[in-house]
Amino acid sequence: MNRSYSILLSVYWTVTFAASAWMAAQADGVFVPGPAGGAAGEQLIRLLTQLGLVLGNTLVAILFVWTLFVSLLDPDDRRETAAVAQLACAGAIKVLLAEALHAGLASGWAQTPSAMTTMTFLAVLATHLVLRPGEGAQSDLREIEAPAAVIGPAAAIRITDAAHRSFVARLAETRRFGVPPHANDDRSL
């Protein structure tokens, strides 16, 4: 994972989700009173739904700010940045799914999610792929060392020795490769 990618993407998604939280707060009467149509129960449900979207977008913006700070302060080891970025991307996907569900419920499932929502969803998934940890030598070593710690050192030595003997036996084995007949010889007729 490139450090400049993590910084730029964190700033972009922080601004995007903070703007979405502000827009959701301005819509349907969270900060600004909305129209007084409908029953009191419907108004309360609308208010709580919009408040949930505001809080969700705000939380995701805060997670991307956290990703930005960790990527700026994390000198060499990028695992912490990748862990926080994974958390922020997962939160962003959940908020985008909640927004799509809210839009579907508000329209009576008469319309599909907009192209903007779909592109934002795909962009968050691409961001997750960019910010995930790379397959470096340290992650490979952790995967190799983990079974040895679970099964014990003596069993790990026996397994390694058996694999080595099997490999050496395959290398030392003579093989007889037969030559197939030509396709256009006399015997093929």
Disulfide bonds with the S-S distance in Angstrom:
none
